[in-house]
């Protein structure tokens, strides 16, 4: 799994659960070049540093959703222990728990990835609002054109008297 984690692709390691952007313990352990078990031990030794908004354990349903959406985490499918996940602040706190130079270096890169992720979300919101404004403008122009076409059509109908269609009753005309 370590070979699949590419430095430039940290954003693909960020998921969203319970309204938080999170990273999974197995991914973080691979990035820090340590075992997941060691990472969890360090966290448990310093549990006061990790409140619920920094770190939480996924439920069975959330774990299923994660495994379903991410093939590289398929080894979690048969695990009896649900993974720990860390929010941005939790990942930052890991640097104080894992004190190696590698952990500090990776932490800096991950913080930058979270920042890029937030920027990308903001750009998407701006783009979405611009598209909505453009869509509204197009709808107004389209409605204007349809109204003009209807007005022209009504004008044509009013100008010409219509000729009666159907059979003429000759007897009534002679009477």
HUJO-V764497 format. One record per residue. N is the residue number from 1. RES is the residue in one letter. D_LAST is the distance of its C-alpha to the last C-alpha in Angstrom with 2 decimals. Layout:
n=N res=RES d_last=D_LAST
n=N res=RES d_last=D_LAST
This chain:
n=1 res=X d_last=101.05
n=2 res=X d_last=103.11
n=3 res=X d_last=102.12
n=4 res=X d_last=98.40
n=5 res=X d_last=98.89
n=6 res=X d_last=98.67
n=7 res=X d_last=99.81
n=8 res=X d_last=96.75
n=9 res=X d_last=94.39
n=10 res=X d_last=95.40
n=11 res=X d_last=91.84
n=12 res=X d_last=90.84
n=13 res=X d_last=93.45
n=14 res=X d_last=91.72
n=15 res=X d_last=89.37
n=16 res=X d_last=87.56
n=17 res=X d_last=88.27
n=18 res=X d_last=87.96
n=19 res=X d_last=86.81
n=20 res=X d_last=89.98
n=21 res=X d_last=90.56
n=22 res=X d_last=93.36
n=23 res=X d_last=95.69
n=24 res=X d_last=97.06
n=25 res=X d_last=100.80
n=26 res=X d_last=101.04
n=27 res=X d_last=99.59
n=28 res=X d_last=101.90
n=29 res=X d_last=104.93
n=30 res=X d_last=104.12
n=31 res=X d_last=103.78
n=32 res=X d_last=107.07
n=33 res=X d_last=108.66
n=34 res=X d_last=109.77
n=35 res=X d_last=108.94
n=36 res=X d_last=106.23
n=37 res=X d_last=108.89
n=38 res=X d_last=111.13
n=39 res=X d_last=108.28
n=40 res=X d_last=107.43
n=41 res=X d_last=111.13
n=42 res=X d_last=111.42
n=43 res=X d_last=108.31
n=44 res=X d_last=109.64
n=45 res=X d_last=113.00
n=46 res=X d_last=111.22
n=47 res=X d_last=108.37
n=48 res=X d_last=108.65
n=49 res=X d_last=107.35
n=50 res=X d_last=104.08
n=51 res=X d_last=101.92
n=52 res=X d_last=98.53
n=53 res=X d_last=96.70
n=54 res=X d_last=99.14
n=55 res=X d_last=99.26
n=56 res=X d_last=97.76
n=57 res=X d_last=97.59
n=58 res=X d_last=94.30
n=59 res=X d_last=92.90
n=60 res=X d_last=92.32
n=61 res=X d_last=88.57
n=62 res=X d_last=89.23
n=63 res=X d_last=91.77
n=64 res=X d_last=89.25
n=65 res=X d_last=86.69
n=66 res=X d_last=89.34
n=67 res=X d_last=90.47
n=68 res=X d_last=86.89
n=69 res=X d_last=86.08
n=70 res=X d_last=89.38
n=71 res=X d_last=90.85
n=72 res=X d_last=94.26
n=73 res=X d_last=94.83
n=74 res=X d_last=94.25
n=75 res=X d_last=97.93
n=76 res=X d_last=97.11
n=77 res=X d_last=94.83
n=78 res=X d_last=97.74
n=79 res=X d_last=99.91
n=80 res=X d_last=100.84
n=81 res=X d_last=101.13
n=82 res=X d_last=98.11
n=83 res=X d_last=98.60
n=84 res=X d_last=99.49
n=85 res=X d_last=97.23
n=86 res=X d_last=98.17
n=87 res=X d_last=96.08
n=88 res=X d_last=96.88
n=89 res=X d_last=99.48
n=90 res=X d_last=100.93
n=91 res=X d_last=101.35
n=92 res=X d_last=103.09
n=93 res=X d_last=105.37
n=94 res=X d_last=106.28
n=95 res=X d_last=108.15
n=96 res=X d_last=110.58
n=97 res=X d_last=111.08
n=98 res=X d_last=111.32
n=99 res=X d_last=113.82
n=100 res=X d_last=114.07
n=101 res=X d_last=113.34
n=102 res=X d_last=110.62
n=103 res=X d_last=108.92
n=104 res=X d_last=109.00
n=105 res=X d_last=107.65
n=106 res=X d_last=104.83
n=107 res=X d_last=104.00
n=108 res=X d_last=103.54
n=109 res=X d_last=101.17
n=110 res=X d_last=99.19
n=111 res=X d_last=98.87
n=112 res=X d_last=97.46
n=113 res=X d_last=94.99
n=114 res=X d_last=93.79
n=115 res=X d_last=93.39
n=116 res=X d_last=91.36
n=117 res=X d_last=89.25
n=118 res=X d_last=88.48
n=119 res=X d_last=87.69
n=120 res=X d_last=85.34
n=121 res=X d_last=83.49
n=122 res=X d_last=83.17
n=123 res=X d_last=81.84
n=124 res=X d_last=79.23
n=125 res=X d_last=78.14
n=126 res=X d_last=77.88
n=127 res=X d_last=75.94
n=128 res=X d_last=73.59
n=129 res=X d_last=72.85
n=130 res=X d_last=72.25
n=131 res=X d_last=69.82
n=132 res=X d_last=67.94
n=133 res=X d_last=67.73
n=134 res=X d_last=66.46
n=135 res=X d_last=63.93
n=136 res=X d_last=62.64
n=137 res=X d_last=62.35
n=138 res=X d_last=60.42
n=139 res=X d_last=58.05
n=140 res=X d_last=57.41
n=141 res=X d_last=56.70
n=142 res=X d_last=54.42
n=143 res=X d_last=52.45
n=144 res=X d_last=52.23
n=145 res=X d_last=50.85
n=146 res=X d_last=48.28
n=147 res=X d_last=47.13
n=148 res=X d_last=46.81
n=149 res=X d_last=44.84
n=150 res=X d_last=42.47
n=151 res=X d_last=42.09
n=152 res=X d_last=41.29
n=153 res=X d_last=38.75
n=154 res=X d_last=37.03
n=155 res=X d_last=37.11
n=156 res=X d_last=35.40
n=157 res=X d_last=32.60
n=158 res=X d_last=32.06
n=159 res=X d_last=32.07
n=160 res=X d_last=29.18
n=161 res=X d_last=25.65
n=162 res=X d_last=24.63
n=163 res=X d_last=22.05
n=164 res=X d_last=19.84
n=165 res=X d_last=21.22
n=166 res=X d_last=19.72
n=167 res=X d_last=16.99
n=168 res=X d_last=13.57
n=169 res=X d_last=10.70
n=170 res=X d_last=8.93
n=171 res=X d_last=6.32
n=172 res=X d_last=5.32
n=173 res=X d_last=5.65
n=174 res=X d_last=3.79
n=175 res=X d_last=0.00
